[in-house]
Amino acid sequence: MKNKFLDRLASSLARRSVALTAHELLHQPTVFGPFERLSVAYTAAVNNPIYNTISGNITVGEWVMLAHGVYLATGEHDMTKFNLERQITAPHQGWDITIEEGAWLATNVTVLGPCRIGKHAVVAAGSLVRTDVPAYAVFAGVPARQVAEVPHPDIAD
């Protein structure tokens, strides 16, 4: 009797441990570049984004949602360079990304700075954003373009 109880308890603890580890991995951001260039609002819901802050600041506003696999990249490498020089040559500033209040970036969205995602905008899964996204716009595609507008009350922003 005692062994069955201990076995069930151990099994339950093991399942709980695996579930917690999986949850942590799915909600663990990765940052390439200076951490001080990243600002994420406390109310933002982020899963496992990759933030590349090598060439600029990234700001994630209040109530933003970043689904799994979102990649926010400031900067670029110089394609006219070769080998090690290509790997290490990148601008150090000016490629900022700002995601404003309530915006939602769906699964596997890539954003290439510099750009701004406006308030309550939606970017569809798998999209590549290379330009600013206006507030309340719905963008989709590669490259992303406006396909709809988010219905909203006529209020001053």
N, C-alpha and C positions, 0 to 999 in steps of 0.2 A: 504494500500500500504506500509506504513512504517513498519507495523508489519511483513509483508512477507519478506521485505528486512532484517530486524533484525533477523528474524528466520533463513533465509538462511545464513546470516553472522555467527550467533551463531553455526549453524550446520557445516558450513565450518571450523570454528575455532576449534570446538570439534573434527572433523575428523583429522585435521592437528595435533592437540595435541596428539591424540591417535597414529597417525602414527609416530610422533617424539619419543614418549615414547617407542613404539615397536622397533624402530630403535636403540635407546639407549640400551634397554635390550638385543637386539640381538648382539650388538657390545660391550658388557661390560665384560671384563675379570674378573675372580675371582682368587685371590691370597691367598693361604694358606702358611703361613710362612713369613720370612722376605722379604719385598719389595726390599730391597737393593741387593738381590740375583737375581733379574730379570732385564734383559737388553733386550729391544725390539727396533729394529731399526725403525726410523721414517718412512721409506718407506715400512715397513712390513704391510700387509693387514691381520688383525686379526679380528675375529668375536667375539665369546663368549668362548674363551678357559678357561680352569682351569689350573692354574700354581701352582704346589706344590713345594715350595722351602725349605721345611723343612730340606732336607738332601743334598742340593747342589745348585749350580748356574744354571740358565736357561738363555741361550743367543739365541735370535731370530735375525737372520741376515737381511741384506738388501734384499728387494723385496721378502721376504718369504710370503707365503700365508697359513694361518691357517683357515680352514673352520669351520663351526659350530660344537660344541661338542668336539673339540680336547682337550685331557687331557694329560698334561706333568707332570709326577710324578718322583720326585727325592726321593730315599729312599724306605724303606720298614719297616714293623713292625716285631718284633721278635716273630715267631710262637711258640717258646718254653716258652714264658711267658704267664701269664693268667690274666684276668680281667684288673684292672687299669694298671698294669705293662705292659701288652701287648699294651694297648692303647697309653701309653706315651713313650714306648721304641722304639727309631728310631735313626739311625746314624745321625750325625750332619753335615757331609760333605763327599765329595768324590763321590757323585752320580749325577754329572753334566750332563746336556743335552745341546748340541749345535746344532742349526739348521742353516746351512750355506746358503749363498746367493741363492735366487731364488728357494729354495725348496718349495714344495707344499704338505701339509698334508690335505687330504680330510676329509669329514665329519666323525665324531666319531672315529677318530684315537686316540689310546692310545700309549704313548711312556713312557717306564719305563727306567729310568736312571740306570747306566751311559751309555750314548750313544751319537753318533754324526750322524746327518743326513747331508750327503754331498751336495755340490753345485748342484742345479737344479734337485735334486732327487724328485721323486713323491712317496707318500705313499697312496695307495688306501683306499677308504672309509671302515670303520669298522675294519681296521687292528690293530694288536697289535705288536708294535716294541719293541724288547728286546735286539737287537744288533745294531752295527753300520750299517748305510746304505751308501754305496759308492756314490760318485758323479755320477750324471746322471743315477742312477739305478731306476727302478720301483719296489717297494715292495708291496706285497699284502698278506692277509691271517692272520690267528691266529694259531701259531705265524707267523709274516710276513716273507716272503722270497722273493728273487729276482725272478721276472717273466718276466722282459723285461729291455730294456735300452732306455733312452731318446735319440732320435736322436740329434746330435749336431755336429757343425763343428769341425774339428781337430784344436783346438787352445790350446795353453798352458794355464793351470790354475794357 
